Amino acid sequence: MTWGTIMADEMDKFDGLDDIFAVARATAPEPTDDLRRRVLTDAAQVQAGFEQLQPVISGAVPAGGWFRQVANALGGWAGLGGLATACAAGIWIGFAPPATWPDPASLVIQEDSGFDLFQSEEMAVLMAMGEG
Amino acid sequence: MSISTPRATGPGGSVVTQDAAVPDETLLVIYARGDAEAARELTDRMLPRALSVATRVLGDRAEAEDVAQEAMLRLWRIAPDWQTGQAKVSTWLYRVTMNLCIDLQRKRRGGTVALDDAPDPADNAPSAAEQLVAKARSDALQDALAQLPDRQRQAVVLRHLEELANPEIAEILGVSVEAVESIVARGKRGLTAALNQRRDDLGYNHG
């Protein structure tokens, strides 16, 4: 018999442990009304979140109309974001093109063009002759 | 055990949830569908357990209340995703509570521990002497529990105060059943050694 065994046997002579466990079980702490109220408040708040998410969770009816369907077809919000970025870049390039690119605005407005589409001076002469 | 089917919930959330035969996880599903009565019934069933183990493990009533509230909050949050048939709700709650206690104990390592949060016994009552002895024994157990290593304290509380079976304790603590038996045995030896020194104070005679 080792010293450890002797010590264990000596300790085991204390036979009140089960009694003390029983006392502790009988005096288990009870939740106070305040704690119960806090827990139920949490429950109500979390539950309110579930109710807002209910249509999404159930998945019974797809949310949204044609816009949602088109968005989904384009890859959802990520796809729409990319599309919007590309559009914005196109508009910006249209107004402020890089220096090496022709200015599309000047092609339309033609203020600096030397070519007179209607040859306005000759037209004015012909009109004067016609009046005369 | 026969399990009665709860009534369908209406917009007002009325359901027979106080029937003890309604399983905990059924109540959780009903709660997730918006029934307030299910929350009250689950609170009645689960909160005392979380509070009890947290109080015994932490030795501090205020901290135990915070832990119990947090454990219940996590229960509410997981309700819509609860996988029926996987684990008992009470087992899940015990595990979450224990993990929260472990986190708290790690944070406060080196701090002081308040041990005496039990209410004082009523004075001048006929059973005042008995109540004093009971309080002394309960306090002595709390002191002795506080001296145990964390794992032993948790296992002893679950086994002898919550009276759970070893397989469930194993699931809560994430160890084997054999390990639970060993941990509980060592914990009881530690408690016995600590309480043996106060045998006379606690009203136990040598013999």
Interface residues (C-beta under 8 A of the other chain):
Chain A: A8 E10 M11 D12 K13 F14 G16 L17 D19 I20 F21 V23 A24 R25 A26 T27 A28 P29 E30 P31 T32 L35 R36 R38 V39 L40 D42 A43 A44 V46 Q47 F50 E51 L53 Q54 I57
Chain B: Y31 A32 R33 G34 A36 A39 R40 L42 T43 L47 P48 L51 S52 T55 R56 R61 A64 E65 A68 Q69 M72 L73 W76 R77 A79 P80 A118 A134 K135 R137 S138 A140 L141 Q142 H160 L161 E163 K188 R189 L191 T192 A193 L195 N196 R199 L202 Y204
